[in-house]
Amino acid sequence: MASANSQYRISSEIEKTRLKMVKVANQEGFTSKEAIKISRDLDKLLNYYQELQDSNKE
């Protein structure tokens, strides 16, 4: 079972990454290599967060 602290840290990291992605996308375009890289990183964080949520249900 994941601790609330680890979920909070991941949630904070998700928000920071999301804001970074929006900033880069607005500056360089939504299909820029950097925006896509950050989007993929965000996907990984979101998937990990979902895994933590699912493990808490069991």
C-alpha positions as CSV (number, residue, x, y, z in Angstrom):
1,M,0.0,0.0,0.0
2,A,1.4,3.4,-1.0
3,S,1.6,6.1,1.7
4,A,-0.3,9.3,1.5
5,N,3.1,11.1,1.5
6,S,4.2,9.3,-1.7
7,Q,0.9,10.1,-3.4
8,Y,1.3,13.7,-2.4
9,R,4.8,13.8,-3.9
10,I,3.7,12.2,-7.1
11,S,0.7,14.5,-7.3
12,S,3.0,17.6,-6.9
13,E,5.3,16.3,-9.5
14,I,2.4,15.8,-11.9
15,E,1.3,19.4,-11.4
16,K,4.8,20.8,-12.0
17,T,5.2,18.7,-15.1
18,R,1.8,19.7,-16.4
19,L,2.6,23.4,-16.0
20,K,6.0,22.9,-17.7
21,M,4.3,21.2,-20.6
22,V,1.8,23.9,-21.0
23,K,4.5,26.6,-20.9
24,V,6.7,24.8,-23.5
25,A,3.7,24.1,-25.7
26,N,2.7,27.7,-25.7
27,Q,6.2,28.8,-26.5
28,E,7.3,26.2,-29.0
29,G,4.1,24.6,-30.2
30,F,2.1,21.6,-29.0
31,T,3.9,19.3,-31.5
32,S,7.4,20.5,-30.6
33,K,9.8,17.7,-29.6
34,E,10.2,19.2,-26.1
35,A,6.4,19.4,-25.6
36,I,6.0,15.8,-26.7
37,K,8.8,14.7,-24.4
38,I,7.3,16.4,-21.4
39,S,3.9,15.0,-22.4
40,R,5.3,11.5,-22.3
41,D,6.9,12.1,-19.0
42,L,3.6,13.3,-17.7
43,D,1.9,10.2,-19.0
44,K,4.4,8.1,-17.0
45,L,3.7,10.0,-13.9
46,L,0.0,9.7,-14.3
47,N,0.2,6.0,-15.0
48,Y,2.3,5.6,-11.8
49,Y,-0.1,7.6,-9.8
50,Q,-3.0,5.4,-11.1
51,E,-1.0,2.3,-10.0
52,L,-0.7,3.8,-6.5
53,Q,-4.4,4.5,-6.4
54,D,-5.2,1.0,-7.6
55,S,-2.9,-0.6,-5.0
56,N,-4.7,1.3,-2.2
57,K,-8.0,-0.3,-3.3
58,E,-6.7,-3.8,-2.8
